[in-house]
Amino acid sequence: MSISRNLFYILIVFIFASCQKEFSNNDPGTSQSILKVKTYTEDITSGGTHSAITFNLAYDASNRLTSMISAASSGDKFVFQYSNSSYTMDLYNSNVVSIHEVFFVNSNQFVDSTVQYDDGQDTMTEKYIYNSALQLTTLKEYDYSQLTGAILFNVENYTYDSNGNMIQSTESDNNSVTTYDYYSNLVNDVHIFTPYLPGSKNLVKTTASNIGGTITTINHTYTFDSENRLSTETATEDTTGDVVIKTYTYY
């Protein structure tokens, strides 16, 4: 059965939010200390509905992700291509490109900026700003058209603790503040979607978002396989009971 369009776009949100905010910081573009994930499953229960999807992952000789292909429908996939100064991501639904994104890489081999367009003719761009410790401190998001140019619609700011873990993020478009707490004894060593973004060194324990005075807390728990590799992450929203379970297997 083909992946539903709604689920695929939900996955975009989960995947790339995880990529930016949770995954740790190895040397970009190299094969050092990288666990190669073979399959990735995301199981979502929300609002009384349930959906799940499994991807098979493939890599190039530098251990960079080249594709994530749905195990149920090979036409539903993410495809990545790399060059020295940029890489691209294409999201396919039923073998048709739905989203194309170009990621430009800076001299430190981290993402500097992006341009994305989709099959609805929407275009957006992003600008990534880092501090001297190569931590992502600001992300600026713009809508773009040839008529108006780039119009800023959101600014995200990030702060870190002494261990390099992101402890707070803010967003201007909804005036939200999100705080993160971590397991001090659980190292975050799974890298799936891109090595070109820095991130936190430990696994997240709780995520608390405050939007207009409404606080939502997500609790994260983990299991590990016989080789002490991350096997599952379960994220449970405390008020609704919504659950996302991410499952990993390895090469």
BELLIN-V786257 format. One line per field, one symbol per residue. ss: DSSP state (@ for helix, = for strand, . for the rest). psi: psi as a letter, one per 30 degrees, with the letter a starting at -180 (. if undefined). burial: # if it has 9 or more other ideal C-beta (glycine too) atoms within 8 Angstrom, else .. Layout:
BEGIN
ss = ???
psi = ???
burial = ???
END
This chain:
BEGIN
ss = ....@@@@@@@@@@@@@@@@@.............=.==========..===========.....======......======...========..==========.....========....========.....==========...============.....======....============..=...........==========..===========.....========.....========.
psi = kkkkeeeeeeeeeeefeeeeffklilkkglgkhkkjkekkkkjkjkhglkllkkkkkllafggkkfljkkffjffjlkkkkkaeglllkkkkjhgkkekkkkjkkafghlkellkkllfggkklllkkklafghkjfkkkkkkklfefakjkfkkkkkllafggkkfkkkkffghlkkkklljfgjkjgkjdekggklalflkkekkjkjjhfjkkkkkkllllafggkkekkjjkkfefgkkkjkkkll.
burial = .##...##.###.###########.#.###...####.######......#.#####.#..#########.##.######.#...########....########...###.######....######.#...###########.........###.#.#...########....###.####..#.#.########.######.######....#####.#..#...#########....#######.#.
END
